[in-house]
Amino acid sequence: MLSLRDFSLSTFASRLRVHAPQLAVNLVLVGLWLYLYRAMFDYLGVIALREDFRTNQLVLVGIVALILYQVHTGQFRVQLETAPRAYPLPLALALGGTLGYLVGERVLDINTLSATLFGIATYGLVGLWMSPHSWRAGLPAALLLIGVLPFGEHMQTFIGYPMRILTAEVVRDGLALFGVTSAGVDTILVLENGVSQIDLPCSGVKSLWTGALFFLAVTWLERAALNLRWLLIAGLFAILLFAANLVRVGALVVTADVLNAPLVAEMLHVPLGVLGFAGACAGALMLLRWGNRQRTENIVSTAGPREFSIPRFSLALGIGLCAMGLLYAQRPEIGLGLIAPAWNFPVALHTEPLPLKPDEQAWLTRDGAESATRYRFGWEGLGGTMILVPSRTWRAHHRPERCFEVFGLRLLDSRAQLIAPDFPIRAVTLRDPKGEARLDAAYWFQSAAHKTDDYGTRIWADTTSPGERWVLVSILFDQPIEPNDARATALYRALDTAVAAQLAP
């Protein structure tokens, strides 16, 4: 007598023989899809393995566990034993996401954007083997899975800058109503008692990213409808998060600079952020639940597939995937490799060329840098190394903190420092794990008309003045540098003058 296990295995084997031809066709389609997106797997592997993405990895494990549980309970079922069906919305996502991916890889080459399009298009492809009801129900989970990608860094760069500007303007105008004037709304507020940095952590971008994950998770667990009301609640949630951050920044500026109580402001920094975020999340949850109770319509489309015969559609899908796979091309490496400019350093700055290794030179110049020059320097008792990278595109520049960490240094602190009202630099504190020695670094981006410590500002400058020549100046000292060290300040000014002379029309 066959046991239940034997019966199940024999039934499975019988079904496998029956559906083997269709499974083979579907596996070919999946293989073509993976080939089309082959460039993504190295990047996704980095996210899955590198220690600096540990938070993303932990969130990913939790989401995958929930998805597997939903699959086990039968709420999500991918029917790979059947032929794909041309459901309009999944097919539109699969094709539209792939076309966007092909264009993005050729023009922008932003890994996180490409990975996002890969996730969206892949869920669209999976929808060709799912019922419309199951596919719609799983859409929040798919978006949540995509949301685990490291958007924080890119959001800080592309969204953080205008959000910081807006935050600074609102805080400035609010203080002006109470008779407190400020000068400058870009990255700093210069008040009577010093400098208040409205920097990346104060832009509210991190809370937007975390809030988006929370909102998608609640949408999934509450089985909320993805309709216009859901979009309105999501927009209101974003406004609540921005308002909470705005109140926090205003409170910190008033406490630290107007009331002259920086210690109290430091103590309030984290609690105010947590309370504001929690309050906004609670408000969004109540609105979402209220919207679910008020919902009477069925959001799940049960419309059948378009009039395509299954064999023809499978063949058309395979041909389309082959064509897009052949069309795929990454943005070419356009490092110009020009002869490094002759920097006219002052006589007091003793420099010695320190050639880069071929792989270092290639990495620094492959995205459009004109050159990359490293020097060993000595200045009034200070020593260290510095790199100058001129370029006409932001893609050739980067945050030097990444380089320091790649070379094994541990990042302890990174903050803006004003050398002059129009000359901010980024002061970086590092630690060498080998000897536990403290090291200091500094960098800034400079054009003929502007200087900034903010990578986001550097990127946005390309949108208003494309092709403008900028130089990244990055310095790593051999010894600790105090914030008000006159020798370091004089060095920054000397390098500023040398770079300005090189950039002059």
Protein Blocks (a to p, Z undefined) as FASTA:
>chain_A
ZZfklmmmmmmmmmmmmmmmmmmmmmmmmmmmmmmmmmmmmmmmmmmmpmklmmmmmmmm
mmmmmmmmmmmnopaccdfkbccdddfklmmmmmmmmmmmmmmmmmnopaklmmmmmmmm
mmmmmmmmccfklmmmmmmmmmmmmmmpcfklmmmmmmmmmmmmmmmmmmmmmmmmnopa
cedjklbccdfklccdddfklnommmmmmmmmmmmmmmmmnopacdfklmmmmmmmmmmm
mmmmmmmmmmmmmmmmmnopaklmmmmmmmmmmmmmmmmmmmmmmmmmmmmmmpmbdfbd
cbdcddddfklmmmmmmmmmmmmmmmpccdddfbfoiacddddddfklccddddddfklm
mmmmmnopabdcdddddeehiacdddddddfbfklgccfklmmmmnopacfbdcdddfbf
klccdddddddfklopacddddddddfkbccfbfklmmmmmmmmghiacdddddddfbdc
dfklmklmmmmmmmmmmmmmmmpZZ
